[in-house]
Protein backbone atom coordinates (compact mmCIF):
# COMPACT_ATOMS: atom_id res chain seq x y z
CA UNK A 1 0.00 0.00 0.00
CA UNK A 2 1.23 3.52 -0.75
CA UNK A 3 2.03 6.03 1.98
CA UNK A 4 1.95 9.75 1.34
CA UNK A 5 3.77 12.21 3.67
CA UNK A 6 2.05 15.47 4.58
CA UNK A 7 2.66 18.64 6.63
CA UNK A 8 0.34 21.22 8.17
CA UNK A 9 2.08 24.24 9.76
CA UNK A 10 2.07 28.02 10.05
CA UNK A 11 4.81 30.42 9.19
CA UNK A 12 6.42 33.37 10.87
CA UNK A 13 4.01 35.74 9.12
CA UNK A 14 1.07 33.53 7.94
CA UNK A 15 -1.33 31.23 9.73
CA UNK A 16 -1.86 27.47 9.52
CA UNK A 17 -2.07 25.95 6.07
CA UNK A 18 -1.35 22.73 4.20
CA UNK A 19 2.29 22.81 3.16
CA UNK A 20 2.65 19.21 1.88
CA UNK A 21 -0.22 16.91 0.82
CA UNK A 22 -0.77 13.67 -1.14
CA UNK A 23 -0.85 14.32 -4.88
CA UNK A 24 -4.27 12.67 -5.39
CA UNK A 25 -5.83 15.01 -2.80
CA UNK A 26 -4.21 18.04 -4.43
CA UNK A 27 -5.46 17.06 -7.91
CA UNK A 28 -8.99 16.67 -6.60
CA UNK A 29 -8.80 19.82 -4.45
CA UNK A 30 -9.46 17.95 -1.22
CA UNK A 31 -6.14 18.67 0.52
CA UNK A 32 -7.84 21.32 2.67
CA UNK A 33 -9.34 18.45 4.69
CA UNK A 34 -5.94 17.94 6.30
CA UNK A 35 -5.95 21.43 7.82
CA UNK A 36 -9.55 20.96 8.99
CA UNK A 37 -9.12 17.60 10.78
CA UNK A 38 -5.47 17.24 11.75
CA UNK A 39 -4.68 18.49 15.27
CA UNK A 40 -8.25 18.25 16.53
CA UNK A 41 -7.94 14.85 18.25
CA UNK A 42 -5.97 13.89 21.38
CA UNK A 43 -2.59 12.21 21.01
CA UNK A 44 -2.01 8.61 22.08
CA UNK A 45 0.59 7.29 24.56
CA UNK A 46 3.29 7.23 21.88
CA UNK A 47 2.54 10.79 20.81
CA UNK A 48 0.77 9.87 17.58
CA UNK A 49 -2.83 10.55 16.59
CA UNK A 50 -5.07 8.86 14.02
CA UNK A 51 -7.99 10.45 12.19
CA UNK A 52 -10.02 9.53 9.09
CA UNK A 53 -10.69 12.16 6.46
CA UNK A 54 -14.21 12.47 4.99
CA UNK A 55 -13.03 12.45 1.38
CA UNK A 56 -15.30 12.00 -1.61
CA UNK A 57 -14.72 9.10 -4.00
CA UNK A 58 -11.56 7.54 -2.52
CA UNK A 59 -12.86 5.21 0.15
CA UNK A 60 -11.31 5.42 3.63
CA UNK A 61 -8.40 7.87 3.89
CA UNK A 62 -6.60 7.54 7.25
CA UNK A 63 -4.06 10.03 8.64
CA UNK A 64 -1.45 9.05 11.26
CA UNK A 65 0.50 12.06 12.52
CA UNK A 66 2.62 13.62 15.26
CA UNK A 67 3.01 17.17 16.50
CA UNK A 68 6.29 18.89 17.50
CA UNK A 69 7.93 22.31 17.68
CA UNK A 70 9.96 23.48 14.73
CA UNK A 71 13.67 23.36 15.56
CA UNK A 72 15.35 26.53 14.40
CA UNK A 73 18.77 24.94 14.19
CA UNK A 74 17.43 22.25 11.84
CA UNK A 75 15.42 24.56 9.66
CA UNK A 76 17.54 27.71 9.66
CA UNK A 77 21.15 26.89 10.65
CA UNK A 78 22.76 29.61 12.79
CA UNK A 79 19.46 31.05 13.97
CA UNK A 80 18.40 31.57 17.59
CA UNK A 81 16.49 30.75 19.76
CA UNK A 82 16.43 26.95 19.56
CA UNK A 83 12.71 26.85 18.78
CA UNK A 84 11.60 28.74 15.71
CA UNK A 85 8.98 31.39 16.53
CA UNK A 86 6.60 33.64 14.64
CA UNK A 87 6.75 37.43 14.67
CA UNK A 88 4.65 37.48 17.84
CA UNK A 89 7.12 35.23 19.72
CA UNK A 90 4.96 32.09 19.62
CA UNK A 91 6.74 28.79 18.88
CA UNK A 92 5.98 27.32 15.45
CA UNK A 93 4.48 23.84 15.42
CA UNK A 94 4.69 21.13 12.78
CA UNK A 95 1.94 18.54 12.26
CA UNK A 96 3.38 15.87 9.98
CA UNK A 97 2.64 12.25 9.28
CA UNK A 98 1.46 9.62 6.81
CA UNK A 99 -1.71 9.36 4.73
CA UNK A 100 -2.95 5.91 3.68
CA UNK A 101 -5.84 5.24 1.32
CA UNK A 102 -7.92 2.14 0.84
CA UNK A 103 -7.66 -0.71 3.32
CA UNK A 104 -6.22 0.67 6.60
CA UNK A 105 -2.79 -0.68 7.53
CA UNK A 106 -0.62 0.04 10.59
CA UNK A 107 1.97 2.81 10.34
CA UNK A 108 5.25 2.20 12.20
CA UNK A 109 7.97 4.59 13.43
CA UNK A 110 10.03 4.12 10.29
CA UNK A 111 7.11 5.38 8.19
CA UNK A 112 6.77 8.43 10.45
CA UNK A 113 10.52 9.11 10.30
CA UNK A 114 10.44 9.11 6.48
CA UNK A 115 7.39 11.39 6.55
CA UNK A 116 9.24 13.81 8.90
CA UNK A 117 12.19 14.07 6.53
CA UNK A 118 9.87 14.93 3.64
CA UNK A 119 8.00 17.45 5.83
CA UNK A 120 11.22 19.26 6.91
CA UNK A 121 12.32 19.67 3.28
CA UNK A 122 8.91 21.02 2.29
CA UNK A 123 8.85 23.42 5.27
CA UNK A 124 12.25 24.90 4.31
CA UNK A 125 10.86 25.71 0.85
CA UNK A 126 7.77 27.20 2.48
CA UNK A 127 9.77 29.50 4.81
CA UNK A 128 11.69 30.90 1.83
CA UNK A 129 8.45 32.44 0.44
CA UNK A 130 5.60 32.20 2.92
CA UNK A 131 3.21 34.60 1.17
CA UNK A 132 3.71 33.15 -2.33
CA UNK A 133 4.07 29.47 -1.41
CA UNK A 134 1.46 27.02 -2.63
CA UNK A 135 0.68 23.48 -1.48
CA UNK A 136 3.35 20.99 -2.49
CA UNK A 137 2.09 17.57 -3.80
CA UNK A 138 3.78 14.49 -2.42
CA UNK A 139 4.06 11.20 -4.35
CA UNK A 140 3.41 7.83 -2.75
CA UNK A 141 6.34 6.29 -0.85
CA UNK A 142 5.90 2.78 -2.34
CA UNK A 143 7.74 2.20 -5.65
CA UNK A 144 5.54 2.65 -8.71
CA UNK A 145 2.59 3.34 -6.47
CA UNK A 146 -0.58 4.30 -8.26
CA UNK A 147 -2.95 6.71 -6.52
CA UNK A 148 -6.31 5.27 -5.57
CA UNK A 149 -8.82 5.43 -8.38
CA UNK A 150 -11.84 7.60 -7.70
CA UNK A 151 -14.85 5.52 -6.83
CA UNK A 152 -18.26 6.32 -8.30
CA UNK A 153 -20.52 8.13 -5.91
CA UNK A 154 -23.68 6.14 -5.31
CA UNK A 155 -26.78 8.00 -6.34
CA UNK A 156 -29.94 7.62 -4.32
CA UNK A 157 -32.43 5.38 -6.02
CA UNK A 158 -35.78 6.76 -6.87
CA UNK A 159 -38.59 5.12 -4.95
CA UNK A 160 -40.70 2.86 -7.11
CA UNK A 161 -44.01 4.38 -8.09
CA UNK A 162 -46.83 2.56 -6.29
CA UNK A 163 -49.07 0.56 -8.58
CA UNK A 164 -52.78 1.12 -7.84
CA UNK A 165 -54.53 -2.03 -6.70
CA UNK A 166 -57.06 -3.45 -9.10
CA UNK A 167 -60.61 -3.65 -7.94
CA UNK A 168 -61.98 -7.18 -7.82
CA UNK A 169 -64.57 -8.02 -10.48
CA UNK A 170 -68.14 -7.87 -9.13
CA UNK A 171 -69.52 -11.31 -8.39
CA UNK A 172 -72.95 -12.37 -9.57
CA UNK A 173 -75.60 -12.41 -6.89
CA UNK A 174 -77.03 -15.81 -6.05
CA UNK A 175 -80.59 -14.50 -6.57
CA UNK A 176 -79.88 -13.38 -10.14
CA UNK A 177 -79.35 -16.93 -11.40
CA UNK A 178 -82.62 -18.09 -9.86
CA UNK A 179 -84.44 -15.18 -11.52
CA UNK A 180 -83.10 -16.19 -14.97
CA UNK A 181 -84.20 -19.81 -14.47
CA UNK A 182 -87.70 -18.70 -13.41
CA UNK A 183 -88.05 -16.39 -16.42
CA UNK A 184 -87.04 -19.19 -18.78
CA UNK A 185 -89.66 -21.47 -17.22
CA UNK A 186 -92.39 -18.84 -17.71
CA UNK A 187 -91.43 -18.39 -21.36
CA UNK A 188 -91.55 -22.16 -21.89
CA UNK A 189 -95.06 -22.36 -20.39
CA UNK A 190 -96.33 -19.50 -22.58
CA UNK A 191 -94.92 -21.14 -25.72
CA UNK A 192 -96.53 -24.46 -24.77
CA UNK A 193 -99.95 -22.83 -24.20
CA UNK A 194 -99.86 -20.95 -27.48
CA UNK A 195 -98.80 -24.03 -29.46
CA UNK A 196 -101.42 -26.23 -27.82
CA UNK A 197 -104.18 -23.71 -28.56
CA UNK A 198 -103.22 -23.68 -32.23
CA UNK A 199 -103.50 -27.45 -32.39
CA UNK A 200 -106.99 -27.32 -30.95
CA UNK A 201 -108.21 -24.39 -33.03
CA UNK A 202 -107.05 -25.67 -36.42
CA UNK A 203 -104.90 -24.38 -39.13
CA UNK A 204 -106.99 -21.25 -39.78
CA UNK A 205 -109.03 -22.51 -42.84
CA UNK A 206 -111.96 -23.92 -40.89
CA UNK A 207 -110.70 -27.50 -40.92
CA UNK A 208 -109.54 -29.24 -37.83
CA UNK A 209 -105.90 -29.99 -37.72
CA UNK A 210 -105.26 -33.52 -38.88
CA UNK A 211 -108.21 -33.74 -41.35
CA UNK A 212 -107.04 -33.81 -44.95
CA UNK A 213 -108.83 -34.40 -48.23
CA UNK A 214 -108.12 -37.46 -50.32
CA UNK A 215 -106.64 -36.59 -53.67
CA UNK A 216 -109.10 -37.19 -56.59
CA UNK A 217 -112.22 -37.51 -54.43
CA UNK A 218 -115.22 -35.40 -55.27
CA UNK A 219 -116.11 -33.13 -52.42
CA UNK A 220 -119.53 -33.67 -51.05
CA UNK A 221 -122.07 -30.94 -51.62
CA UNK A 222 -124.33 -29.79 -48.96
CA UNK A 223 -128.03 -29.09 -49.42
CA UNK A 224 -130.15 -27.02 -47.30
CA UNK A 225 -132.79 -29.03 -45.59
CA UNK A 226 -135.68 -27.46 -43.94
CA UNK A 227 -135.93 -27.88 -40.32
CA UNK A 228 -138.32 -30.59 -39.43
CA UNK A 229 -138.56 -34.24 -38.80
CA UNK A 230 -136.18 -36.27 -40.72
CA UNK A 231 -137.79 -38.31 -43.54
CA UNK A 232 -136.43 -41.44 -44.90
CA UNK A 233 -135.08 -41.26 -48.35
CA UNK A 234 -136.42 -43.75 -50.79
CA UNK A 235 -134.13 -46.48 -51.77
CA UNK A 236 -134.02 -47.98 -55.13
CA UNK A 237 -133.48 -47.04 -58.71
CA UNK A 238 -134.53 -43.49 -58.19
CA UNK A 239 -131.34 -42.76 -56.23
CA UNK A 240 -128.92 -44.29 -58.61
CA UNK A 241 -126.29 -41.86 -59.71
CA UNK A 242 -127.34 -39.21 -57.20
CA UNK A 243 -124.85 -38.23 -54.69
CA UNK A 244 -125.79 -38.17 -51.11
CA UNK A 245 -126.86 -34.82 -49.86
CA UNK A 246 -125.06 -33.59 -46.91
CA UNK A 247 -126.86 -31.09 -44.77
CA UNK A 248 -125.07 -27.79 -44.60
CA UNK A 249 -123.79 -26.76 -41.22
Protein Blocks (a to p, Z undefined) as FASTA:
>chain_A
ZZddddddddfkbccddfbdcfklmmnopmmmmmmmgokaccdfkopacdddddehiaja
ddddddddddfklmmghiacfbdcdfkopacddddddddehjdddddfklmmmmmmmmmm
mmmmmmmommlpccdddddfbghiacddddddddddddddddddddddddddfklmmmmm
mmmmmmmmmmmmmmmmmmmnogonopaehiacdehiacdddddddedddddddedjklgo
iacddddZZ
